[in-house]
Amino acid sequence: MDSETAATVFTDPRAYADNERFYAATAVLRRESPVHLVEHPEYNPFWAITKHEDVMTIARDAALWINAPRTALGPKPKDESSQDIPIRSLVQMDAPDHPVYRHISADWFKPLGVRRLRARIEELARRFVDQMADLGGECDFFVDVVSHYPLYVIMSLLGLPEQDFPRMLKLTQELFGADDEDMARKGDEQAHMAALIDFFQYFQTVIADRRANPTDDLGSVIANARINGEPIGEMEAAGYYVLIATAGHDTTSSALAGGLHALLENPDQWRRLSGDLSLVPTAFDEMIRWVSPVKQFMRTATEDTVVRGVPIAAGESVLLSYPSANRDEDVFDNADVFDVGRSPNRHVAFGFGAHYCLGTHLARLEGQALYAELVPRLRSIELAGTPEYMETLFVGGPKRLPVRFKMA
């Protein structure tokens, strides 16, 4: 495989559903063309960044490399006159706005704030493992268990009613699965935009309610936040909700399901984890590295610069490939080996720099709680069919993980 062929994986949603193809291609790029210009008729040109060191260097310099106007890779608009809803979330913001808006919810996601949620998270972990046990020894681990568990955590945090959780799950899957025919909204050419509009309309109602009837949940904190002495704008508040309600659970679900798939493909690691539950924290971090649910973010140069000897002009964009960085042979010993005891684990699956994932501590607590509950209760577990991964350009992981099991 030459580097030009390898680089096609970044513009093909099917490539992210084919781990063997994707990781073979990015290994070629890391070795032969780690800063590679990708040109495709349906996308504006960009430079693919595949080495761990370069991803970290770019992410670290938020003045030279900004998020706006190209936050993540997407095709050119079919209609040049069409515009997205101007929802602004943290991932679209740069300084000086980004740190101000990030501060609104920062305390909720710091270790101390997350520790207050431990009892609730452990309760939900038991609840969903109990539900798995009730399924009669066979289930789809993604569909039946882990697509719901982190959703319940994050929706509880926002203070949303439980009867709305299925709607939030469906909208999230339509938003991130717009490139996957199994997940996308049927009969809608603008599936991504339609899901975003529905999210916006739902959260408009939440904003109005929390302003009229404030409570002690994060939803109220966002709705009633003040920015430079003025009430937060409706578009910014809606963007905050959408970000937390989607990234706050879909990425964790992907890591939990992809992590189990990795354990089933590496039975020695399953036995190792089963025999030593103190490995649960390192095991979950390895799952995050292995799956890398967020596939990419984009950055745009504010001035002429050079990356690994390659000149990049002001206004040109780079794609930061987190899955590739997380398999970089220069950083990880036996990078293509799943190791539940890997330490240190310098993965960049949570990003790096100013835009480091706000929910990192929450995701780790959720993952550790579920596996600490699940592993001791399983006598045996095996695949009961062929796992399938989401076709995506942005966020994804398994969409089906059929398993057969016996519970203690």
N, C-alpha and C positions, 0 to 999 in steps of 0.2 A: 504494500500500500504506500503510495507516495503522499507527500504532505498536502497537495491540492485535493486529492480524494479524501484524505483524513479530515480536512477542514470542513467537509460537507456535513459532518455530524451536527454542527452548531445551528444549521438552518433547517434541519430535518427532525420534526418531532418524533418520528419513529426511532431515531437513533437512541433517544433516552429511554426507550422501552426495550432496548437490546443492549444489555450491559457489556456483553462480549465485544460487540462492534464498537461501542463508544470508547471503552477503555483501551482497546487495541489502537484505535485512531488517535486518541490523545497521547498515548505513549510515543507514537511516531512523531507527533508535533513537539512534544517536550524534547525529544532527541534531535530532531532535524530542523524545526522551525518554530521555536517557542513564542515568537511574536510574529503572527502570521496574518497577512491581509486577506480577509474573506470578502469576496464580491459575488453577489447573487442578485438576479434581476428583481426578486421580490423584496429585497432588503437593502437599506442603505449600507454602504461599505463599513467595515469595522476591522479592528485588529484583535485577533484571538490571543489571549494571554493564558498560557497553560502551566507555567512554572510557579511553584509555591512562593518563592522569594519575590517574584515580580508581582503576584497578586497582593502580597502583604505590603510591598513598597508603594504600590499605587493606592491601595486602600488607606494607607497611613497618611498620605498627603492630600488632605481634603481641599487645600487651596489650589493646587495644581490640577487635581482631578475632581470634577464636580459631578453630581448626580443629574442635574437638569442640563439639557432638556430631554436626555435619552436615558431613562432609568434602567430599563431592561430591554432586551432584544425583542422586537416584534416586526412584522412585515410593514412595508410602506402602506399608507392608507390607499384603498382602491379609488376613493374619491378624495382628491386633494383638498376639497372644500370642507370635508367632514372633520369634526373636532370631537375629542373625548369630553365627557362631563369633567369640568374643572375641579374634581375632587383632589385635594392635596393631602397626601399622607407623609409620614416621616421619610419614607424612602424616596420621595420626590424632592425633598427639601435640602438645601445647602445652608451654610452659615450666612447671615446671622440667625435665620429663622429656625434651623434644625435644632440647635441646643435649647432654644426657648421652648419649643413645642415638646421636645423629648422630656424636658423637666416636668411636664404636667403629670406624667404617669410614672416617672422614674422610681419614686419611693415604693410603688406597688410591686416593682419587679426586682428590687434589690434583694440580696440574701435575707435580710431581716423581714421584709414584707412577704417574701415567698414562704419563709418558715412559718408564718402565721397561718398559711394555707395547708400545712403538712397534714393535719388531721383530716381535713376535707378531701385532700387528694388521695390519701391512703384509704379512706372510706370508699371513694369512687373506684379505686383499683380493686378492692375486694368485691365491690358490687359487680364489676364487669368480668372478673374472673369467675365469680359465682354464676353469672349469666352464661359464660362459656361452658361451665360444668353442666349446666342444665340443657345444653344443646345435643346431648346424647352421643358424644364421642366423635362428632364430625362437624366442622363448620368452616366458614371462610373467615380466617382470622382478621383480615382487613375489614371486610364488609360488616361482619357481625360483632366485632369486638373493638378494634383500635381506631376505627373511623369515628366512633362515638365517644370513647373515653376522654381524650383531650378536649373534645368539643364541650363536654359537660363541665370540665374544669373552667375553660375560658368564658363560657356563657354565664356560669355562676359568678365569675369575677365581675363581669359587666352588669350583672343583675337582671339578665333577660329571663323571661318566663320559660319554663321547661317545654311548654307546648310549642314554642317557636324553634326549638333545637333542630328538629328534622328539616325545617325550612332553611335554616342557616347552613346545615350540612349540604343540602342540595345546591344552594346557591354557590357555596365555596367550591364544590366539585365542578359546577358549570363554569365558574370563573377560571379556575386553574386547569380544567380539563377541556378547554375550548378547542384544542387541537386533537382531541381524542374522540372518535365517533361514539364510543360507549358512554362518555361522560358529558359531551357537549349538549347544549340545549337543542332539541330536535326542531328542524324546520326553520332555523334562524341563522342566516348567514353572518349576522353580527352577534354571535352567541356571547362573546366576551362582554360586549357593550350592554347587551340585554341583561345579563346577570348583574353587571355593575349598576345599572339603572334601578333594578329591583332592590339591591343592597341600599342604595341611596334613599329610595323612597321609604324603606323600612326604618332606616336610622333617622330620617327626618322626624318620624313619629316619636322615636325614642328621645331625641333631643328636646322636642316640645314637652314631652311628659316629664323629663328629668328637670327641666327648667321650672315647670309649674309645680312639681312635686319632688324636690330633691331628696335623695336617700343617701346611704353611706357606702354605695358601691362605686366601682370605677366608672360605670356609665354616667353617674352624676358628676363625678370629678371632671370628666371630659366636657360634658354639656355645659358646665358652669365655670369652666376655666376662663381666666382672663389673660390676654396677651398684651403686654405693654399698657396695662390699665383698661383695655377694652375687652368686651366679651369675645370669646373665640368665634371666628366666622363659621357659618353653617357648613360650608364646603370642607373646611379644615376639621371640624368636629366629625363630620360624616367620614372623612378620610381616615381619621384616627380609629373610629369604630371598625371600618372595613378592614384596616390593617390588622388590628388585634383579633377580630372575629375570624379572619382567614388564616393569616400566617401563624396565629396563636394556637391553631390546632392541626391544620393540614400537614405542616412540616413534621410535627411530632408523630402524627399517625403514620406518616411515611417511614420515619426512622424506626418506630416500633415494629411495623410489619416487615420492613426490609431487614431489620435486625434478626427477627425470628427466621426469616428465609435463610440468612447467612448461617445461623446456628444449625439449621437443619441440613445445610450443605456441608457443614463442618462438624460432624458428630463428636469429634474429639474436643472441640470447644464447648459443645453442649455439656459433655460429661464433666469437663473442667469447671464450668460455671455451676452446674448442679452440685458438685462436690465442695464448692467454696463460694458461698453467697457474698463473701466480702469483696468478690470481684464484680459485683453488680455495677458499681459506679464506673469502673474502667470499661466494662463490657458495653454499657450504654453509650459512652463516648466513642467507642469503636464502631458501634452501630451508626452513630451520626456521621462519622468519617466515611464509613463504608457506603452509606446510602446517599449522603450529601443531598438532602431534599431540595434545597435551593440550588438550581443548576447554574445560574449566572445573574450577575448584575452588570450594568454598563457604567462607564465613566467617560467623561469628555474632557479633553485637555484644554486648559485655559491659555496656554502659551506653547510655543514650539518646545519640544523636549525629545529625549532619547530613552528608549527602553531596551536594555540588553543590546545596545549598539544600533538599534533600528530607529531612525528619525520618525517622529510622529508630530504632525503639524497641529497648531492651535485649531480647535474646532473638530478635530477627528476623535472618534470614539474607540474605546477598547471594551472587549467583553472579558470579564473576570470569570474564568471557568473553575468553580469551586471543586467539582468532582475530579477534575484533572489535577489540580493543586494537591488534593488529598490523596493522590496516588503517586506523588512525586518521589522518585527513587532517591533523590538527593537529601530528602528530609526524613522519610520513613523507611526503617529497616524492613525488608520483605513487605514492600508496600502493597502487593497484591495478595497478601495473606491476612485473613480475618483472625485477630488475636484479642481475646476477651481481657487479657491482662496487659495490653499495650500501655506502656508508661515510660517516658512522657508521650503524650499524643497531641502533637502540635497542629491538629486539623484546623481548617478555616471554614468549616461548615456553618458556623455562626457569624461569618464575616470577620471583619477586622477594622480597627480604627474608629472614627467618629460614628460610623453606622453599625458598629457591633450590635448583634441582635439584642433587643431590649428584653426578650423573654428567655434568655439563655438559662438562667437559674430555675425558672419555672419548668422549662422543658426537661432539664436534667432531673428535677424532683419527680416529675410525672413518669419519666422513663424508668427511673430507679424504683419508684413505688410499684409500678406494674410488674416489673420482672422479679422484684423481691417477693411479691405475692404469688406470681404465676409459677416460677421455677420449682419451688418446693412442693407444689401441689400436682405437678405432672409426673405420672409414672412413666409415660412414654408419649412421644409425639413424632409424627412423620407426615410428609406431604401426601395429600389425597388427590392430587391432580397437578396440573401445570400452572405455576404462578404466572401472572401477567402483570406487566408494568404499564403505567400511564404514558401515552404519547403526549409530549409536552415540550415547550421551549423554556419553561420558567421554574415551576415547582412540581414535584411529582415523586412517585415511588410506586410500590405495588398497588394495583387496583383489585387484584384477586390473589388470595393466598389460601387455597383449600388445604385443610389439615385434618388428620385423623389422630385421636389422642385418647389416653386413659388418665383419669384424674384420681388422686389419692382421696 
